Amino acid sequence: MNCQICGAHLPHGAMFCGGCGSSTSATPMTRKRADPRPSDTTIIQPLAPRTTVISVPLLPDGSVQAPAAALPAAAGNDAAGNDASGTGPLRPGGAHAAPPPVSAEPARFTLQFSTGETVSVRGTGLIGRRPLPQPAEVFDHLIQITDLGMTVSKSHLEFGQHEGEFWVNDRFSGNGTIVRRAQAPALRCEPGRRYLVARGARVEIGDQFFMVL
């Protein structure tokens, strides 16, 4: 007779293995322990395959790059979405971005959450059940919201401002981020890409949401 755990030979009538100490009745299945750690996020439903999205990703230097897959090149524009005259990046639809207004400090936005909290923000921040910056990251706001169903990830999304406009960036959350704008189809955010969100829009994170005012 051999031990079902380590394979050592066992004498007749042995109750325990002299090699690994396991019971002679133990099997690999009975020795397998359940993982006691709770999952980070309760998945509402598997995310659908991603389709082409219209977004405004921001480059590290703060400039705006129009994705070729989302913005067709207009007449007189090169493949990068810039016009031949070199006047700069384009907004969705081919219009030139207006020169940014000179401002001494970031604009103030109000975030109204479905959980009842209302937060006034400037600059950058993280939103989630237990938002935690990565090493070397610095944010102006860490906004923790209550979600007993755990449909919101611990660090669900990042937000900030670009030229006085509010943007959100899904931090590879379990249930994703959806932006709902007036008179426009719902937009599922691609993780790691920044999306401009106008005032009055609704941002859905799991079973919760917040309004940008």
C-alpha positions in Angstrom: 0.0 0.0 0.0 1.3 3.4 -0.9 0.5 6.9 0.5 -2.0 8.7 -1.8 -0.3 12.0 -0.9 3.4 11.5 -1.3 3.5 8.0 -2.8 5.7 6.4 0.0 5.3 2.7 0.7 3.3 2.0 3.8 3.4 -1.1 6.0 0.3 -3.2 6.4 -2.1 -1.7 9.0 -0.4 1.8 9.1 -2.7 4.7 10.0 -0.3 7.5 9.0 2.4 7.9 6.4 5.9 8.0 7.9 7.1 10.2 5.1 4.6 13.1 5.0 2.5 12.4 8.1 -0.8 12.2 6.2 -3.6 9.8 7.1 -3.7 6.7 5.0 -7.2 7.6 4.0 -6.2 11.1 2.9 -6.4 11.9 -0.8 -5.3 15.0 -2.8 -8.9 16.2 -2.9 -9.4 15.9 0.8 -6.2 17.8 1.5 -7.1 20.7 -0.8 -8.2 23.7 1.2 -10.7 26.2 0.1 -9.3 29.7 -0.5 -10.6 31.8 2.5 -9.9 35.1 0.8 -13.1 36.9 -0.5 -13.0 38.0 -4.1 -12.3 41.7 -4.7 -15.4 42.3 -6.8 -18.7 40.6 -7.3 -19.0 40.3 -11.1 -22.5 41.3 -12.2 -22.1 39.7 -15.6 -19.1 38.9 -17.9 -18.1 41.9 -19.9 -19.1 41.7 -23.6 -16.4 41.7 -26.3 -15.1 45.3 -26.7 -16.1 47.2 -29.8 -14.8 50.4 -31.4 -15.1 53.3 -29.0 -15.0 57.0 -29.4 -12.7 58.4 -26.8 -10.1 61.1 -26.2 -6.9 59.5 -24.8 -4.4 61.9 -23.3 -0.7 61.5 -23.9 1.9 61.9 -21.1 2.7 65.4 -22.3 -1.0 66.4 -21.9 -1.8 66.6 -25.6 -4.9 65.0 -27.1 -4.5 62.2 -29.7 -7.5 61.1 -31.7 -7.5 57.3 -32.1 -7.5 56.3 -35.8 -10.0 53.5 -35.1 -12.5 56.0 -33.6 -12.0 59.1 -35.6 -12.0 58.9 -39.4 -9.5 61.3 -41.0 -11.2 64.4 -42.4 -10.2 66.1 -45.7 -6.8 67.7 -45.2 -6.0 65.7 -42.1 -3.1 63.3 -41.7 -3.5 59.7 -40.3 -2.8 61.0 -36.7 -5.8 63.3 -36.8 -3.9 66.5 -37.2 -4.5 68.9 -40.1 -1.8 69.5 -42.7 -1.3 73.0 -41.5 -0.1 71.8 -38.1 -2.7 73.7 -36.1 -3.0 70.9 -33.6 -5.2 67.9 -32.5 -8.8 67.5 -33.4 -11.9 66.8 -31.3 -14.3 64.0 -32.3 -16.0 65.0 -35.5 -13.0 66.8 -37.0 -13.3 70.2 -35.3 -10.3 71.9 -34.0 -9.8 72.1 -30.2 -10.3 75.6 -29.0 -7.3 77.2 -27.2 -7.5 76.3 -23.5 -8.6 79.2 -21.2 -5.9 80.5 -18.9 -6.9 79.4 -15.3 -5.0 79.8 -12.1 -6.5 76.6 -10.5 -8.4 73.6 -11.7 -12.2 73.9 -12.2 -14.5 72.6 -9.4 -16.8 69.7 -10.1 -19.5 68.2 -7.9 -20.0 64.4 -7.9 -23.4 63.2 -6.7 -23.3 59.5 -5.8 -26.2 57.0 -5.8 -25.1 56.1 -2.3 -26.1 59.6 -1.1 -22.7 61.2 -0.8 -22.0 64.5 -2.6 -18.3 65.4 -3.1 -16.8 68.6 -4.4 -13.5 67.9 -6.2 -10.7 69.7 -7.9 -7.7 68.1 -9.7 -7.3 64.3 -9.6 -8.7 61.4 -7.6 -9.5 57.8 -7.1 -13.0 56.3 -6.6 -13.7 52.9 -5.2 -14.7 50.7 -2.2 -11.2 51.2 -0.8 -9.1 53.4 -3.2 -5.4 52.9 -2.9 -2.8 54.7 -5.0 0.0 52.7 -6.5 3.6 53.6 -5.4 4.7 57.0 -6.7 1.0 58.0 -7.5 -0.3 61.2 -5.8 -4.0 62.2 -5.9 -5.9 65.2 -4.6 -8.9 63.1 -3.6 -9.5 59.5 -2.4 -13.2 58.9 -2.5 -14.5 55.8 -0.7 -18.1 54.7 -1.4 -20.2 52.0 0.3 -21.2 49.1 -1.9 -22.3 46.1 0.2 -22.7 44.0 -3.0 -19.0 44.6 -3.9 -19.8 45.4 -7.5 -17.5 48.4 -7.3 -13.8 47.5 -7.2 -11.5 48.7 -4.5 -9.8 51.2 -6.9 -12.5 51.4 -9.6 -11.6 54.5 -11.5 -9.4 57.5 -11.7 -10.5 61.0 -12.5 -8.9 64.3 -13.4 -9.1 67.4 -15.6 -7.8 68.4 -19.0 -8.2 72.0 -20.2 -11.0 72.5 -17.7 -12.9 69.4 -18.6 -13.6 66.4 -16.4 -12.3 62.9 -17.4 -12.5 59.4 -16.1 -10.2 56.4 -16.5 -11.3 52.9 -15.6 -8.6 51.2 -13.5 -9.2 47.7 -15.0 -12.2 47.2 -12.6 -14.2 44.0 -12.4 -17.5 45.4 -13.8 -16.2 48.2 -15.9 -17.3 51.9 -16.2 -20.1 53.2 -18.4 -20.6 56.9 -19.3 -24.2 57.9 -20.1 -24.5 61.4 -21.8 -27.6 63.3 -22.8 -28.8 62.4 -26.3 -25.9 60.0 -26.9 -25.5 56.3 -26.7 -24.0 54.7 -23.6 -20.3 54.4 -23.8 -18.3 51.6 -22.1 -14.9 52.9 -21.1 -11.9 51.0 -22.3 -9.6 50.4 -19.2 -6.5 52.6 -19.1 -8.0 55.2 -21.5 -9.2 58.6 -20.4 -12.7 59.8 -21.5 -14.0 63.4 -21.3 -17.2 63.6 -19.3 -19.4 66.7 -19.7 -21.4 68.2 -16.8 -24.7 66.5 -16.4 -23.4 63.1 -17.5 -23.9 59.9 -15.5 -21.0 57.6 -14.8 -21.9 54.0 -13.8 -19.5 51.8 -11.7 -21.0 48.4 -11.0 -24.4 48.8 -9.3 -23.6 52.3 -8.3 -23.3 55.6 -10.2 -22.5 59.3 -9.8 -23.5 62.4 -11.7 -20.9 65.0 -12.8 -22.2 68.5 -12.1 
